[in-house]
Amino acid sequence: MATNISEQPAKASGTYRIGGDVTVNRLGYGAMQITGPGVWGDPKDPAEAVRVLRRAVELGVTFIDTADSYGPFVSELLIREALHPYADDLVIATKAGLSRSGPGDWRALGRPEYLRQQCELSLRHLGLDSIPLYQLHRIDPKVPLADQLGELALLREEGKIQHIGLSEVSVAQIEESRAITTIASVQNLYNLANRSAEDVLEFCERNDLAFIPWFPIATGELARPGGPLDAISNAHGASPAQLALAWLLRRSPVMLPIPGTSSVAHLEENVGAADVRLTDDEFEALAKAS
């Protein structure tokens, strides 16, 4: 029996084709928060992490974003435990390029041999033969960009990854990267309250690159009582977080928000944002307020 949108609300967010051939529902799930404090070690409740991942798929999420550095590897291993063998329409994106030396410690490491090692480990940990979207977590300033992306291009030629993405980059860095190899996506900090990456989003729109905003549900002062989100929340019966996600989905057809959580209840609230439809006036009011 076919599943309708009310049972899988993430479908209401619409679809996007990463790299032109990998179709996902636009409202995805970011798997950073299913690790321990400081994104280090195991979560306090591994069973709840598994429930969150399984519930995300039940709700129609077909795009899960993770990284080798989340844990490290804890997030990838939990994804495999919860969801392998994977549904045919489930797309798992991961990243390499940040090494970990402890809780909250992140260091760019883009040596080609390291990126290859991490790709091989992610394939093993996730139980995949090929990673649909493999992202350079940070550009390592100590290693020529051509060496970093050149290794990812080799991995793509070998069939170990399908598409290459970037994270936390400027427009100039995207252009430099595209001169080296084909880029399918960009993941930058972006939300209703912080739109400093607006120029990057506009570049992605012009060039049909997926834009994956991390930290997508930050609302800041916009959610204060009597603030711009407050009145619209009451009108829709929606939470400020849901409105922030609905605004992102409305903002651009290349936008793939990946709200993360370690709670099933918060997951269900986040995915419910796909059903929220802002009016033109509400969309503009929120854009101007921030």
C-alpha positions in Angstrom: 0.0 0.0 0.0 1.3 3.4 -0.9 2.3 5.7 2.0 0.8 9.2 1.9 2.4 12.5 2.8 0.5 12.7 6.2 2.3 9.5 7.2 5.6 10.6 5.8 5.6 14.4 6.2 9.2 14.9 4.9 7.8 14.2 1.4 5.9 17.5 1.7 9.3 19.3 1.5 9.6 18.4 -2.2 12.6 16.8 -3.9 16.0 17.8 -5.2 18.4 15.8 -7.4 22.0 16.1 -6.0 24.4 16.1 -8.9 21.5 15.8 -11.3 20.9 12.1 -10.5 20.6 11.4 -6.7 17.0 12.3 -5.7 16.3 13.2 -2.0 13.4 14.7 -0.1 14.6 18.2 0.7 14.1 18.0 4.4 16.8 15.7 5.7 18.4 14.7 9.0 21.9 15.7 10.3 23.5 13.0 12.4 26.0 14.9 14.5 24.0 15.0 17.7 23.7 11.2 18.1 27.2 11.2 19.6 28.5 12.0 23.1 29.2 15.5 24.5 31.6 17.5 22.4 30.6 15.2 19.5 33.0 12.7 21.1 32.3 9.1 22.0 29.1 7.2 22.3 25.7 8.9 23.1 24.2 8.7 26.5 21.3 6.6 25.1 22.4 4.6 22.1 19.0 2.9 21.8 17.3 6.3 21.5 19.8 7.2 18.8 18.8 4.1 16.9 15.1 5.0 17.4 15.7 8.5 16.1 17.3 7.2 12.9 14.6 4.6 12.2 11.9 7.1 12.9 13.4 9.6 10.5 13.2 7.2 7.7 9.6 6.3 8.7 8.7 10.0 8.5 10.0 10.1 4.9 13.5 11.4 5.4 15.6 10.1 2.5 18.8 12.2 3.1 21.0 11.7 6.1 24.1 13.7 6.6 27.0 12.6 8.8 30.8 12.7 9.0 33.7 10.4 9.9 34.6 12.9 12.6 31.3 12.6 14.5 32.4 10.5 17.4 34.7 9.9 15.5 32.8 7.2 13.5 30.2 6.8 16.2 27.5 8.4 14.0 28.3 6.3 11.0 28.3 3.1 13.0 24.9 3.9 14.5 23.5 4.7 11.1 24.5 1.2 9.9 23.2 -0.4 13.1 19.8 1.3 12.7 19.2 1.3 9.0 21.3 -1.3 7.2 20.4 -2.9 4.8 19.4 0.5 3.5 16.1 1.4 1.7 16.7 1.9 -2.0 15.8 5.6 -1.8 17.9 6.4 1.3 20.9 8.6 0.5 23.7 8.9 3.1 26.2 11.7 2.8 29.4 11.8 4.8 32.5 13.9 5.1 36.3 13.7 5.7 38.9 16.4 6.3 38.6 17.1 10.0 40.7 15.1 12.5 39.7 14.7 16.1 42.0 14.9 19.2 39.3 15.1 21.9 35.9 16.5 22.7 35.2 19.8 20.8 38.6 19.6 19.1 38.5 19.8 15.3 41.5 20.2 13.0 41.6 20.4 9.3 43.6 17.5 7.7 43.4 17.2 4.0 46.4 15.1 3.0 45.4 12.9 0.1 46.4 9.6 1.8 44.4 10.6 4.9 41.3 11.4 2.8 41.6 8.1 1.0 42.0 6.2 4.3 38.9 8.0 5.8 36.8 7.2 2.7 37.7 3.5 3.0 36.8 3.5 6.7 33.5 5.3 6.0 32.6 2.7 3.4 33.3 0.0 5.9 31.6 1.6 8.8 28.5 2.5 6.8 28.3 -0.8 5.0 28.3 0.9 1.6 29.9 0.0 -1.7 29.8 3.6 -2.9 29.1 6.9 -0.9 26.5 9.0 -2.8 27.8 12.3 -1.6 31.3 12.7 -0.1 32.2 16.1 1.3 35.5 17.8 2.1 34.7 18.8 5.6 37.1 21.7 5.6 39.7 22.8 3.1 43.1 22.3 4.7 45.2 25.4 4.1 48.4 23.4 4.5 47.7 21.2 1.5 47.2 22.3 -2.1 43.5 22.3 -2.9 44.2 20.4 -6.2 45.7 17.6 -4.1 42.7 17.4 -1.8 40.1 17.4 -4.5 42.2 15.4 -6.9 42.1 12.5 -4.5 38.4 12.8 -4.1 38.1 12.8 -7.9 40.2 9.6 -8.1 37.9 8.0 -5.5 34.9 9.0 -7.7 36.6 7.5 -10.8 37.1 4.3 -8.8 33.4 4.2 -8.0 33.9 4.6 -4.2 32.0 7.9 -4.2 29.4 9.3 -6.6 29.5 13.1 -6.0 31.9 15.5 -4.3 30.7 18.3 -1.9 32.4 21.1 -0.1 31.8 22.5 3.4 32.3 26.0 4.9 33.7 27.7 1.7 33.5 31.0 0.0 32.3 31.7 -3.5 35.9 32.1 -4.6 36.8 28.7 -3.1 33.8 27.1 -4.9 35.0 28.6 -8.2 38.5 27.4 -7.6 37.2 23.9 -6.7 35.0 23.7 -9.8 38.1 24.4 -12.0 39.6 21.3 -10.5 36.6 18.9 -10.6 32.8 18.7 -10.6 31.2 19.8 -7.4 27.6 18.8 -6.5 27.0 20.5 -3.1 28.0 23.1 -0.6 27.4 22.9 3.2 27.7 26.2 5.0 26.4 27.7 8.2 23.1 29.3 7.3 19.8 29.9 9.1 17.1 32.5 9.5 19.1 34.4 12.1 22.5 34.1 10.4 22.5 34.6 6.6 26.2 35.5 6.2 26.5 32.8 3.5 23.8 34.5 1.3 26.3 35.0 -1.5 27.2 31.3 -1.4 23.6 30.3 -1.5 22.9 32.6 -4.5 25.9 31.1 -6.3 24.5 27.6 -5.7 21.1 28.7 -7.0 22.7 30.0 -10.2 24.7 26.9 -10.7 22.2 24.3 -9.5 24.4 23.1 -6.6 22.7 21.6 -3.5 23.0 24.0 -0.6 23.0 22.2 2.8 22.6 24.6 5.7 24.1 23.4 8.9 22.7 24.7 12.2 19.5 25.4 10.3 17.0 26.0 13.2 18.8 28.8 15.0 16.2 31.6 15.7 18.0 33.8 18.2 16.1 36.9 19.2 13.5 36.3 16.5 11.7 33.8 18.8 11.3 36.1 21.8 7.8 36.7 23.1 6.2 39.3 20.9 8.9 38.9 18.3 8.4 38.3 14.6 8.3 34.5 15.0 5.9 34.6 17.9 2.8 36.0 16.0 3.4 33.7 13.0 3.8 30.7 15.3 0.4 31.4 16.8 -1.1 31.8 13.4 0.1 28.5 12.1 0.1 26.5 15.4 3.8 25.8 14.6 6.9 26.1 16.8 9.6 28.7 16.0 11.9 25.9 15.0 9.3 24.7 12.5 8.9 28.2 11.1 12.7 28.5 10.7 12.8 25.3 8.7 9.8 26.2 6.7 11.4 29.6 5.8 14.6 27.8 4.6 12.6 25.4 2.4 10.7 28.3 0.9 13.9 30.4 0.5 15.4 28.3 -2.3 14.7 25.1 -4.3 18.3 24.0 -3.9 18.1 24.2 0.0 18.4 20.9 1.8 18.0 21.6 5.6 19.4 18.9 7.9 18.1 19.6 11.4 19.7 17.2 13.9 18.5 15.9 17.2 19.0 13.0 19.6 15.3 12.9 20.5 12.4 11.3 18.7 10.0 14.0 19.9 12.2 16.8 18.5 12.7 14.9 15.3 9.0 14.6 14.8 8.6 18.3 15.5 11.3 19.2 13.0 10.0 17.0 10.2 6.6 18.5 10.7 8.0 21.8 9.3 7.6 20.3 5.8 3.9 20.8 6.2 4.1 24.5 7.2 3.3 26.9 4.3 4.3 30.5 4.9 2.4 33.2 3.0 4.4 35.7 0.9 3.9 38.3 3.6 5.1 36.0 6.4 8.1 34.9 4.4 9.1 38.5 3.7 8.4 39.6 7.3 10.8 36.9 8.6 13.4 37.8 6.0 13.4 41.4 6.9 13.3 40.9 10.7 16.6 39.0 10.7 
